[in-house]
């Protein structure tokens, strides 16, 4: 875990701050930045909700699906253009309603469909082929790599490239570089973070920490989860970014760890922490529904001197 300021100084850490980590979905705000900078948002009239869903690992609720299809429609494409595979909505009620309707989950229900729709819109803007947009050699993914290199300040040749669960390229950088990227991004990518603050429900969904943390802090803290125990956060007012990785990839530890770090650093208040208790100290139950334990974070950060 690493806490880094906008100047690139590691302020606090636990474990190996230089641990190379595939950022997975935690960097979707970086991947969405070309939509603003290259002119996709203005040319195609992308709404704030649609921009927020491009940064999302959404739960597949109806409004998420509507936003993704709306963005695709604005660039003249349909769901079949998405390269991500289908899966049922993460939101239980939405999954149940879809099943009861007799419809099968589609690509648009994939939690990464917003990111994919944004990448397709970028291809449309530049008149790049939409087929193969998810492959590492495609101009869209070359643009993503350049953006990651820009914000992490790691040369492209030193960034490991893999394939994410949704099929697009994913990038490995040291945790400290990832934290530094979000320390800088938080105050620079104002249009993206404004969209997230206005529509936090589009970045995750009902009973999801990425959404509820924005609401609990009034947008002061913005965080994004990634697969395999990755989380990033930015606190622009403090000029800091946080990146953490649960070494074994277990998701059950990552939310308590993030909130524990935020509390320990004084970046969220006791009241805000208490309002997020279901994520900070989740109760463990057995098959009888009985509470048998609680996950709690024991924070032990090392701090830079001077």
C-alpha angles and dihedrals in degrees: 000000000000136000111198134177126225090264091061096254115145104230099178139356146173122208116345112349089188094055108138108236135180100236094209114177094347091088099054091116088059090048090050095051095086088061087067101033097044093045104253093129094052099038096050098032095242111191125226090251091052091048090050092051089054086064093047143111086194129191097234095250116161094260090052091052091047092052094049093047089046092055092046090050092053090059094043099255137117137213092276089069091066113102095200118102123246124259134165118270114272089222103090097213092049091049090050093048091049092051092047090052089058092240123132121230112268136204089266089065091060108113089234097050092107092057090048092049089052091051091051089051089052090052090050092051093054096037089242118152113273092209113089093012089141095059120101093237094054118104090243092059092042086056090050092051091050090051093050090049091049096053099036091043089225116133113249092240090060096051115096113223124208137159119270125219091262093052103256127110118281125196134221120213134153114280092241091055090050092050091048091052091057093043087060097035094054094070098029103050094058098153093054096046091045088056091049092049092049094046109023090155089068093059093060119339145222114004094358123136096224088060100038095047091058090049095045093051097038089245094305090121123040119185137176130200125219131193122271097035101308125142133169130188137183129203103187095185089060095038093233138127128198129205125180137174127195100220097221092044095242111157095202090072100044101072095049089045094053094047092044091054093046090051094045091052092048092243093128127036127241088252093052091047091050091051088056095045094123087065098033097051108014116192117236117220134190128226089278091059091249120145106244103165150345131237110230130177120232103201118208109169127176113218131209115246124235 
